[in-house]
Amino acid sequence: MNTKYIFISGGVISGLGKGITTASLSAILQSKGYKITAVKVDMYLNIDAGTIRPQEHGEVFVTDDGIETDQDLGNYERFLDISLTRNNYITTGQVYNEVLRREREFEYNGEDVEAIPHVTDEIIRRIKRAGEMAKADIVIIEFGGTVGEYQNSLFFEASRILKMRNPADVLQVHVGYMPIPGNLGEMKTKPVQQSVRVLNSMGIQPDLVVGRSERSMDRVRKERIALFCNVSEQDVISNPDVSSIYEIPLILSDQNMGERILEKLGLKPGKKDLSPWRDLVKTIKTVEQEVKIGVVGKYFATGDFQLEDVYISVIEALKHASWTQNLNPRLFWVDSEKVEEEGAEKLAEMDGIVVPGGFGSRGIEGIIEAIKFAREAKKPYLGLCYGMQLATIEFARNVCELKNANTTEVDSETKYPVIHIMPEQEKLLIGKEYGGTMRLGAFPAKLVKGTVAQSAYRKDQVEERHRHRYEFNNLFRQELEKNGLVISGTSPNGHLVEIIELKDHPFFIGTQFHPEFKSRPLKPHPLFLSFIRACSGKS
């Protein structure tokens, strides 16, 4: 079978829901027996997402093979329950970098190198490679940003060229915005019409139009979009706001979106089994008992806005584990800088405390204060990456009495550098080699039998994803262990500390890695599951 390609574009505003639409459509087609892979295209000139501020672009998601990507790849992995690779992430920077490399190495045989066909052919090559490496039947490609932006044009042109060359194997799906102005109370279709017109001006006619709106689209609106956007009414799909993103595959499937796409691609309908998703959504809608989790971090706010997307994988992992235990997770965002000012007493009403990853010095004293509270008050605690490092610092300061112990990331002159930079990382920073140079991707960790971590995993060795430059300083390992810190996971050679925990505590674990990246809605991560059990008193 020829590989099929589905391009997902968006109109009017970014953050519209193209990523969830892409992930949901992927899940629907996968449920029909097809092998699916998904690709995210980001239009910026960065090579990857690793050097972008979280407040600027949300969470940086890391794959097993160590590429730092947009958070949409996390949604693809969660919905498809597969691990993606660097082949599934494309940026303008990557494309230009490769074209210029080839030009310098005379791989264009003396031709003048131009945007078309050389840049567009490189885009097409990368999209095809993603399908080939995954041995996929269907590749679903999400274009970041919105149609009509200057920097997007070459990617849209590449999709047009690919369809021109393979008309039976390529579909265009456009996700448009349908606002409901408060002064009118009526859903308006003009924004969708306008963005489709822009697509048309680029030589692209969408095969399906997905209307994103607060409420479900009515028949009148579907008729209007069909008329003005030159599509069949049954190819106009409603995608309304819902309380849980995991309901979207069901909403799209109930409108036969999967069947319409397979029919247009000349593929057999296949089975239709989304029953695990239906069971999950039923649980989400019916669970009543709450578990209250305080998430203590420092990337929540930009101006007057709260940015929950900064920790989206952590949020979803907490939800996955809670729903499995028939609990409704209620998350409270605790700004560490406010803890510095007001203290950690407000955390007393929480059932558990999570400290996610981060970098730098801002707000860390507040986080350390929150960790101290969790340790002393016997509150279940889960520290991720920086959350593990700061838990080590708190223990060194307040249990081992190593006054002002710190990480050299914050205080290079500290007398007690219980967290320090990895030697190979120090060389990279001296050379200002920042992009893509952290300890990235999946690495094995050996677990100590009889520990909470080993009991949670029920394995002696695991493989988890990392993103860090600093590590536990083994010069202080004996001192910390003597005072009660448990090293429950290390690299196979025993040199790198991967997991710490405390005895005589309901649950206190810190991981150097990011377990949240491997959590799935239908397969919660073992550490998050054990944490939630401890929070609810079920462990």
VEXDRENBA-920823 format. One line per field, with one value per residue (C-alpha): residue number from 1; residue in one letter; x, y, z. Coordinates in pm, whole numbers, always signed. Layout:
BEGIN
k	(NUM,...)
r	(A,...)
x	(X,...)
y	(Y,...)
z	(Z,...)
//
This chain:
BEGIN
k	(1,2,3,4,5,6,7,8,9,10,11,12,13,14,15,16,17,18,19,20,21,22,23,24,25,26,27,28,29,30,31,32,33,34,35,36,37,38,39,40,41,42,43,44,45,46,47,48,49,50,51,52,53,54,55,56,57,58,59,60,61,62,63,64,65,66,67,68,69,70,71,72,73,74,75,76,77,78,79,80,81,82,83,84,85,86,87,88,89,90,91,92,93,94,95,96,97,98,99,100,101,102,103,104,105,106,107,108,109,110,111,112,113,114,115,116,117,118,119,120,121,122,123,124,125,126,127,128,129,130,131,132,133,134,135,136,137,138,139,140,141,142,143,144,145,146,147,148,149,150,151,152,153,154,155,156,157,158,159,160,161,162,163,164,165,166,167,168,169,170,171,172,173,174,175,176,177,178,179,180,181,182,183,184,185,186,187,188,189,190,191,192,193,194,195,196,197,198,199,200,201,202,203,204,205,206,207,208,209,210,211,212,213,214,215,216,217,218,219,220,221,222,223,224,225,226,227,228,229,230,231,232,233,234,235,236,237,238,239,240,241,242,243,244,245,246,247,248,249,250,251,252,253,254,255,256,257,258,259,260,261,262,263,264,265,266,267,268,269,270,271,272,273,274,275,276,277,278,279,280,281,282,283,284,285,286,287,288,289,290,291,292,293,294,295,296,297,298,299,300,301,302,303,304,305,306,307,308,309,310,311,312,313,314,315,316,317,318,319,320,321,322,323,324,325,326,327,328,329,330,331,332,333,334,335,336,337,338,339,340,341,342,343,344,345,346,347,348,349,350,351,352,353,354,355,356,357,358,359,360,361,362,363,364,365,366,367,368,369,370,371,372,373,374,375,376,377,378,379,380,381,382,383,384,385,386,387,388,389,390,391,392,393,394,395,396,397,398,399,400,401,402,403,404,405,406,407,408,409,410,411,412,413,414,415,416,417,418,419,420,421,422,423,424,425,426,427,428,429,430,431,432,433,434,435,436,437,438,439,440,441,442,443,444,445,446,447,448,449,450,451,452,453,454,455,456,457,458,459,460,461,462,463,464,465,466,467,468,469,470,471,472,473,474,475,476,477,478,479,480,481,482,483,484,485,486,487,488,489,490,491,492,493,494,495,496,497,498,499,500,501,502,503,504,505,506,507,508,509,510,511,512,513,514,515,516,517,518,519,520,521,522,523,524,525,526,527,528,529,530,531,532,533,534,535,536,537,538,539)
r	(M,N,T,K,Y,I,F,I,S,G,G,V,I,S,G,L,G,K,G,I,T,T,A,S,L,S,A,I,L,Q,S,K,G,Y,K,I,T,A,V,K,V,D,M,Y,L,N,I,D,A,G,T,I,R,P,Q,E,H,G,E,V,F,V,T,D,D,G,I,E,T,D,Q,D,L,G,N,Y,E,R,F,L,D,I,S,L,T,R,N,N,Y,I,T,T,G,Q,V,Y,N,E,V,L,R,R,E,R,E,F,E,Y,N,G,E,D,V,E,A,I,P,H,V,T,D,E,I,I,R,R,I,K,R,A,G,E,M,A,K,A,D,I,V,I,I,E,F,G,G,T,V,G,E,Y,Q,N,S,L,F,F,E,A,S,R,I,L,K,M,R,N,P,A,D,V,L,Q,V,H,V,G,Y,M,P,I,P,G,N,L,G,E,M,K,T,K,P,V,Q,Q,S,V,R,V,L,N,S,M,G,I,Q,P,D,L,V,V,G,R,S,E,R,S,M,D,R,V,R,K,E,R,I,A,L,F,C,N,V,S,E,Q,D,V,I,S,N,P,D,V,S,S,I,Y,E,I,P,L,I,L,S,D,Q,N,M,G,E,R,I,L,E,K,L,G,L,K,P,G,K,K,D,L,S,P,W,R,D,L,V,K,T,I,K,T,V,E,Q,E,V,K,I,G,V,V,G,K,Y,F,A,T,G,D,F,Q,L,E,D,V,Y,I,S,V,I,E,A,L,K,H,A,S,W,T,Q,N,L,N,P,R,L,F,W,V,D,S,E,K,V,E,E,E,G,A,E,K,L,A,E,M,D,G,I,V,V,P,G,G,F,G,S,R,G,I,E,G,I,I,E,A,I,K,F,A,R,E,A,K,K,P,Y,L,G,L,C,Y,G,M,Q,L,A,T,I,E,F,A,R,N,V,C,E,L,K,N,A,N,T,T,E,V,D,S,E,T,K,Y,P,V,I,H,I,M,P,E,Q,E,K,L,L,I,G,K,E,Y,G,G,T,M,R,L,G,A,F,P,A,K,L,V,K,G,T,V,A,Q,S,A,Y,R,K,D,Q,V,E,E,R,H,R,H,R,Y,E,F,N,N,L,F,R,Q,E,L,E,K,N,G,L,V,I,S,G,T,S,P,N,G,H,L,V,E,I,I,E,L,K,D,H,P,F,F,I,G,T,Q,F,H,P,E,F,K,S,R,P,L,K,P,H,P,L,F,L,S,F,I,R,A,C,S,G,K,S)
x	(+0,+123,+179,-97,-48,-294,-203,-368,-366,-529,-682,-714,-538,-272,-352,-678,-657,-485,-260,-548,-735,-425,-381,-751,-766,-453,-624,-937,-746,-526,-838,-939,-630,-392,-39,-20,+260,+225,+459,+470,+604,+711,+781,+1046,+1413,+1520,+1665,+1456,+1248,+1522,+1639,+1291,+1156,+870,+659,+714,+621,+502,+658,+965,+887,+1176,+1167,+1356,+1621,+1676,+1519,+1368,+1031,+704,+452,+222,+447,+354,-13,+59,+243,-29,-312,-130,+55,+375,+720,+807,+1151,+1337,+1188,+851,+959,+1044,+1138,+1225,+1568,+1629,+1518,+1729,+2026,+2018,+1968,+2260,+2478,+2405,+2480,+2817,+2906,+2818,+2532,+2318,+2580,+2628,+2261,+2143,+1964,+1612,+1316,+1124,+1204,+1499,+1348,+1008,+1170,+1362,+1035,+874,+1178,+1153,+780,+827,+1117,+895,+652,+926,+1104,+775,+659,+333,+26,-75,+133,-56,+129,+31,+140,+212,+79,-195,-254,-142,+163,+469,+695,+450,+425,+693,+543,+199,+362,+534,+198,+47,+331,+306,-66,-7,+238,+25,-338,-488,-256,-285,-564,-591,-781,-835,-919,-1095,-1219,-1590,-1636,-1955,-1940,-2092,-2298,-2456,-2474,-2452,-2180,-2009,-1857,-1679,-1337,-1345,-1453,-1171,-897,-1018,-1006,-644,-579,-749,-526,-228,-373,-501,-860,-937,-1099,-1248,-1313,-1311,-1493,-1347,-1591,-1725,-2036,-2126,-2190,-2554,-2687,-2722,-2355,-2248,-2452,-2298,-1940,-2009,-2146,-1874,-1578,-1661,-1688,-1963,-2175,-2070,-1709,-1774,-1685,-1777,-1506,-1649,-1487,-1506,-1400,-1145,-934,-975,-1336,-1236,-1168,-1523,-1677,-1494,-1559,-1932,-1939,-1777,-1461,-1249,-1476,-1480,-1101,-1051,-1307,-1130,-795,-938,-882,-1110,-1316,-1165,-1296,-1422,-1320,-1284,-1431,-1123,-1163,-1535,-1461,-1199,-1432,-1707,-1468,-1356,-1717,-1837,-1554,-1641,-1381,-1117,-744,-583,-234,-20,+211,+491,+677,+791,+680,+309,+263,+335,+182,-176,-203,-149,+45,-51,+91,+441,+387,+135,+293,+301,-63,-171,+31,-139,-477,-399,-297,-591,-858,-720,-782,-1133,-1022,-1084,-754,-783,-461,-353,-86,+155,+396,+726,+800,+482,+596,+916,+704,+420,+557,+442,+157,-107,+19,-127,-462,-302,-308,+27,+295,+470,+775,+829,+1142,+1300,+1620,+1787,+1775,+1444,+1198,+1402,+1409,+1031,+1047,+1298,+1064,+776,+992,+1086,+717,+640,+920,+833,+454,+471,+295,+343,+605,+714,+1009,+1092,+1443,+1497,+1247,+1486,+1789,+1620,+1498,+1862,+1960,+1680,+1788,+2153,+2071,+1811,+1890,+2265,+2321,+2533,+2457,+2373,+2421,+2323,+2356,+2641,+2380,+2266,+2576,+2905,+3093,+2885,+3084,+2854,+2778,+2553,+2434,+2699,+2741,+2825,+3190,+3109,+2836,+3078,+3293,+2989,+2878,+3227,+3205,+2850,+2714,+2364,+2131,+2067,+2361,+2202,+2183,+1885,+1670,+1617,+1882,+1863,+1835,+1906,+1666,+1750,+1536,+1309,+1278,+958,+1072,+1140,+807,+628,+791,+795,+1116,+1486,+1577,+1384,+1453,+1345,+1389,+1627,+1685,+1948,+2304,+2348,+2357,+2387,+2742,+2881,+3128,+2834,+2665,+2799,+2714,+2356,+2297,+2434,+2166,+1881,+1864,+1800,+1955,+1702,+1802,+2131,+2282,+2380,+2741,+2623,+2781,+2483,+2209,+1872,+1623,+1624,+1366,+1312,+1233,+956,+754,+423,+584,+887,+1059,+1273,+1376,+1656,+1453,+1109,+866,+576,+690,+601,+259,-44,-417,-477,-138,-47,+319,+403,+560,+264,+30,+212,+219,-157,-222,-20,-207,-539,-422,-454,-87)
y	(+0,+350,+559,+814,+1168,+1393,+1758,+1944,+2324,+2593,+2932,+3267,+3188,+2954,+2734,+2644,+2271,+2141,+1924,+1753,+1720,+1555,+1326,+1234,+1160,+948,+747,+698,+569,+353,+196,+92,-121,+118,+198,+570,+813,+1186,+1472,+1823,+2105,+2420,+2722,+2891,+2899,+2717,+2373,+2237,+2361,+2323,+2685,+2842,+2978,+2768,+3085,+3145,+2807,+2578,+2253,+2109,+1742,+1494,+1172,+849,+941,+1280,+1543,+1842,+1905,+2090,+1968,+1838,+1533,+1448,+1446,+1228,+977,+974,+923,+665,+491,+483,+640,+891,+1002,+1299,+1202,+1320,+1678,+1927,+2294,+2556,+2573,+2202,+2233,+2540,+2395,+2081,+2266,+2497,+2203,+2027,+2343,+2387,+2024,+2055,+1806,+2016,+1974,+2343,+2438,+2765,+2669,+2808,+2790,+2593,+2315,+2266,+2376,+2223,+1897,+1881,+1927,+1648,+1424,+1466,+1395,+1081,+969,+989,+747,+515,+495,+418,+180,+376,+333,+693,+996,+1283,+1615,+1911,+2255,+2491,+2846,+2960,+2969,+3291,+3358,+3453,+3194,+2908,+2946,+2699,+2422,+2474,+2481,+2149,+1995,+2126,+1979,+1643,+1627,+1732,+1443,+1191,+1311,+986,+969,+1315,+1485,+1838,+1894,+2252,+2344,+2680,+2901,+2972,+3241,+3319,+3695,+3772,+4062,+3839,+3492,+3343,+3120,+3291,+3107,+3398,+3329,+2974,+3102,+3354,+3109,+2859,+3139,+3196,+2825,+2839,+3129,+2899,+2635,+2417,+2297,+2133,+1790,+1828,+2132,+2103,+2383,+2466,+2646,+2671,+2472,+2204,+2327,+2319,+2214,+2573,+2644,+2319,+2403,+2750,+2623,+2352,+2611,+2873,+2640,+2404,+2083,+1831,+1890,+1553,+1670,+1955,+1830,+1993,+2004,+2185,+2264,+1972,+1918,+1652,+1628,+1249,+1292,+1439,+1106,+999,+1327,+1314,+942,+984,+1218,+946,+1149,+834,+671,+981,+1002,+634,+656,+956,+776,+462,+252,-8,+120,-133,-205,+66,-3,+296,+117,+178,+551,+534,+359,+622,+913,+752,+734,+1095,+1215,+1010,+1009,+1221,+1166,+1436,+1417,+1759,+1804,+2113,+2170,+2399,+2567,+2896,+2904,+2953,+3319,+3561,+3900,+3844,+3495,+3151,+2905,+2551,+2426,+2469,+2145,+1973,+1624,+1642,+1751,+1470,+1208,+1311,+1282,+939,+798,+955,+831,+477,+498,+640,+976,+1324,+1517,+1875,+2060,+2376,+2597,+2718,+2988,+2925,+3298,+3341,+3057,+3257,+3551,+3378,+3040,+2686,+2656,+2673,+2336,+2175,+2127,+1935,+1555,+1557,+1788,+1778,+1979,+1954,+2032,+2371,+2570,+2869,+3042,+3229,+3097,+2800,+2898,+2879,+2534,+2419,+2550,+2352,+2036,+2083,+2111,+1789,+1602,+1721,+1707,+1359,+1479,+1253,+1417,+1361,+1562,+1555,+1644,+1982,+1861,+1576,+1806,+2059,+1777,+1669,+2026,+2054,+1725,+1832,+2165,+2065,+1703,+1677,+2036,+2128,+2498,+2672,+2354,+2426,+2346,+2507,+2614,+2868,+2920,+2830,+2913,+2705,+2514,+2213,+2159,+1856,+1911,+1999,+2017,+1700,+1728,+1688,+1952,+2204,+2185,+2245,+2551,+2701,+2671,+2815,+2495,+2521,+2376,+2002,+1936,+1843,+1482,+1405,+1103,+760,+606,+291,+302,+12,-9,-122,-410,-338,+34,+225,+290,-77,-171,+85,-30,-402,-421,-423,-194,+73,+319,+680,+1011,+1282,+1652,+1801,+1931,+1899,+1586,+1449,+1503,+1165,+1335,+1387,+1054,+876,+1170,+1195,+820,+803,+1053,+858,+951,+640,+609,+375,+407,+462,+426,+61,+135,+289,+626,+851,+888,+853,+820,+927,+851,+867,+598,+640,+859,+779,+861,+1078,+1022,+1238,+1134,+1281,+1184,+1286,+996,+1216,+1182,+812,+828,+733,+785,+410,+318,+550,+574,+350,+629,+862,+575,+500,+870,+910,+596,+745,+1075,+895,+662,+354,+251)
z	(+0,-81,+229,+276,+405,+589,+645,+934,+910,+1120,+1070,+1250,+1580,+1711,+2010,+1840,+1904,+1591,+1806,+1985,+1655,+1505,+1805,+1810,+1438,+1481,+1756,+1545,+1242,+1462,+1613,+1261,+1223,+1047,+1155,+1219,+1283,+1346,+1259,+1406,+1191,+1373,+1155,+1366,+1270,+1587,+1520,+1807,+2101,+2360,+2369,+2382,+2713,+2856,+2887,+2516,+2376,+2655,+2765,+2597,+2532,+2500,+2299,+2367,+2111,+2273,+2047,+2231,+2072,+2086,+2345,+2070,+2031,+2388,+2292,+1989,+2208,+2471,+2224,+2011,+2297,+2093,+2123,+1854,+1738,+1593,+1257,+1387,+1448,+1173,+1202,+943,+1104,+1040,+678,+598,+785,+570,+242,+318,+422,+96,-102,+72,+4,-365,-344,-580,-855,-918,-948,-804,-483,-455,-220,-483,-547,-310,+20,-57,-168,+161,+351,+149,+203,+580,+585,+377,+595,+905,+741,+619,+956,+1134,+857,+876,+659,+724,+823,+982,+963,+1179,+1060,+1350,+1342,+1107,+735,+569,+783,+581,+743,+674,+299,+193,+405,+254,-88,-10,+83,-242,-445,-268,-345,-706,-743,-550,-570,-437,-138,+17,+211,+348,+673,+787,+1147,+1164,+1442,+1492,+1759,+1944,+2015,+2352,+2220,+1953,+2108,+1759,+1617,+1323,+1026,+856,+1018,+876,+536,+532,+630,+369,+109,+204,+156,-182,-285,-225,-456,-172,-133,+204,+189,+536,+753,+1133,+1317,+1659,+1884,+2236,+2147,+1895,+1543,+1431,+1091,+967,+1030,+864,+556,+536,+565,+306,+65,+100,+152,-135,+70,+131,+439,+578,+553,+795,+1143,+1473,+1741,+2047,+2381,+2624,+2983,+2883,+2567,+2579,+2471,+2134,+1956,+2042,+1924,+1591,+1547,+1612,+1310,+1097,+1043,+1028,+769,+551,+549,+470,+190,+37,+61,-97,+215,+371,+667,+908,+1255,+1485,+1839,+2066,+2367,+2587,+2520,+2600,+2929,+3012,+2936,+3143,+3437,+3390,+3391,+3687,+3944,+4245,+4517,+4490,+4543,+4593,+4451,+4499,+4200,+4317,+4031,+3883,+3519,+3576,+3496,+3216,+3283,+3393,+3242,+3389,+3170,+3265,+2933,+3077,+3274,+3049,+3069,+3450,+3457,+3227,+3417,+3742,+3573,+3425,+3762,+3946,+3705,+3728,+4103,+4049,+4179,+4044,+4046,+4163,+4091,+4271,+4115,+4380,+4268,+4445,+4469,+4675,+4901,+4960,+5071,+5255,+5366,+5284,+5534,+5261,+5141,+5455,+5281,+4994,+4976,+4796,+4656,+4319,+4214,+3836,+3636,+3588,+3566,+3728,+4065,+4058,+4313,+4430,+4798,+4791,+4636,+4900,+5170,+5016,+5006,+5371,+5455,+5262,+5442,+5791,+5756,+5596,+5283,+4978,+4759,+4399,+4268,+3899,+3775,+3945,+4205,+4287,+4298,+4526,+4754,+4787,+4878,+5135,+5298,+5303,+5464,+5719,+5805,+5744,+5868,+5567,+5594,+5268,+5064,+4707,+4341,+4152,+3899,+4159,+4374,+4211,+4534,+4775,+5035,+4994,+4621,+4668,+4310,+4053,+3678,+3488,+3372,+3002,+3035,+3182,+2870,+2650,+2846,+2833,+2453,+2458,+2307,+2448,+2185,+2202,+2433,+2767,+2879,+2661,+2589,+2742,+2968,+3183,+3561,+3795,+4091,+4444,+4567,+4859,+4785,+4717,+4359,+4286,+4441,+4221,+3898,+3986,+3784,+3858,+3568,+3377,+3098,+3142,+2960,+3080,+3023,+3252,+3287,+3663,+3879,+4230,+4359,+4469,+4704,+4941,+4880,+5189,+5416,+5289,+5299,+5654,+5758,+5599,+5230,+5021,+4676,+4518,+4152,+3973,+3629,+3563,+3660,+3987,+3918,+3839,+4099,+3927,+4217,+4580,+4847,+5223,+5475,+5729,+5497,+5321,+4985,+4917,+4583,+4358,+4007,+3797,+3490,+3367,+3417,+3303,+2941,+2939,+3104,+2892,+2961,+2944,+3099,+3389,+3485,+3786,+3993,+3943,+4022,+4349,+4434,+4385,+4588,+4872,+4840,+4873,+5150,+4929,+4933)
//
